[in-house]
Amino acid sequence: MAVGLGPLPTLHPVPGFELGIASAGIKRPGRKDVVVMRCAEGSTVAGVFTLNAFCAAPVIVARSRFLGPVRYLLTNTGNANAGTGEPGLAAATRTCAELARLAGVAEDAVLPYSTGVIGEPLPVEKIVAALPAALDDLSPDRWAEAAAGIMTTDTLPKGASRQFVHDGVTVTVTGIGKGAGMIKPNMATMLGYLATDAKVSQGVLQDLLRDAANKSFNRITIDGDTSTNDCCMLVATGRAGLPEIAQASGPLFAALKQAVQEVCMEVAQAIVRDGEGATKFVTVQVNGGATHQECLDVGYAVAHSPLIKTALFASDPNWGRILAAVGRAGVPQLDVSKIDVFLGDVCIASQGCRAASYTEAQGAEVMAREEIGIRIELGRGACSETIWTTDLSHEYVKINAEYRT
């Protein structure tokens, strides 16, 4: 059950960007599992991709094409087309070629994306057969349906939207994402798509997406596993009618940057809230680091600890597990006598040992909440980082033990 995640908010259409959904029956008959997205001619596209060495065939193809004149994005669920070698690459390019033929565009103007089971051949014929229906379904107001269409083990669709006014013109940023397990992104989330009607040069757009992903999708973890298929794309259609943003400066750029970052953050946190089997939404904040990297090292040591995650699931304030994780994070010359640790606003450890004011009842009250904060003060410098994660429940084990059956 998703933690504090309700129905989708209003997802505003983005002029110059359309979405269509169809059923290929890849894993289950009748399931809407193919999504086609059409970008207006002249759109610029930015992308960030998984750093997993076993990256999927669609990642290889999309990464090689996204700097060109992109017109269509093609997504399938139920099959990751990862670990499939040369046949997988041929399958990905064939689906792109067929969509290009139907749409009347160049083959390299189509980017493929896949998510699902690793190591199985892509059912090309099923996907190709669904393409005409997806094209017929194209509409600017199909964001919610597309958010549902890209889901795998997600229990709820995820999306966010922002609008702002510049020189009397309304600019829109809308995005959707999917992911619930195999989440410790090393660039973005499993699949994410954002679009804006601002006009942005490719270089500025790429830096904008990379920065937003680093502050959002690259700060979430559910199980510490980086997917083979992670991709996040940002499309700028230029249909708002404003001047092109060619430099990372000025009020229009600042407003767009804020909107993109807010959409990314909302979608990223929704992924954590819908983590496989999650019953807790956990914020791990590390302050006072000498570097940002050591803050991240400490934060991930806590967020990835099975002992801490199971204690969170049990609502057990076993604070010694947090100290142990901080201590093994690999921070050089760590002076534990300077470290304070908080559960919510409750100080559980001060100067490296149990806080004199701490009681088990205080800790138990915080751990019983659905949303929990763990704050670690290192006392080494001025750097801070925040990571969002979940607990580890029986349901997570069940979902992943039975994923292919």
Sequence and secondary structure as in RCSB ss.txt:
>XXXX:A:sequence
MAVGLGPLPTLHPVPGFELGIASAGIKRPGRKDVVVMRCAEGSTVAGVFTLNAFCAAPVIVARSRFLGPVRYLLT
NTGNANAGTGEPGLAAATRTCAELARLAGVAEDAVLPYSTGVIGEPLPVEKIVAALPAALDDLSPDRWAEAAAGI
MTTDTLPKGASRQFVHDGVTVTVTGIGKGAGMIKPNMATMLGYLATDAKVSQGVLQDLLRDAANKSFNRITIDGD
TSTNDCCMLVATGRAGLPEIAQASGPLFAALKQAVQEVCMEVAQAIVRDGEGATKFVTVQVNGGATHQECLDVGY
AVAHSPLIKTALFASDPNWGRILAAVGRAGVPQLDVSKIDVFLGDVCIASQGCRAASYTEAQGAEVMAREEIGIR
IELGRGACSETIWTTDLSHEYVKINAEYRT
>XXXX:A:secstr
  SS  S       TTEEEEEEE  SSSTT EEEEEEEE TT EEEEEE   TT  HHHHHHHHHTTS   EEEE
EEEE   S HHHHHHHHHHHHHHHHHHHTS GGGEEEEEEEETTS   HHHHHHHHHHHHHT BTT HHHHHHHT
 SS SS EEEEEEEEETTEEEEEEEEEE SSSB  SSS SEEEEEESS B HHHHHHHHHHHHHHTGGGB SSS 
B SS EEEEEE  TT    B SS SHHHHHHHHHHHHHHHHHHHHHHHT TT   EEEEEEEEESSHHHHHHHHH
HHHH HHHHHHHHTT   THHHHHHHHTS  TT  GGG EEEETTEEEEETTEE TT  HHHHHHHHTSSEEEEE
EE  S SEEEEEEEE   HHHHHHHHSTT 
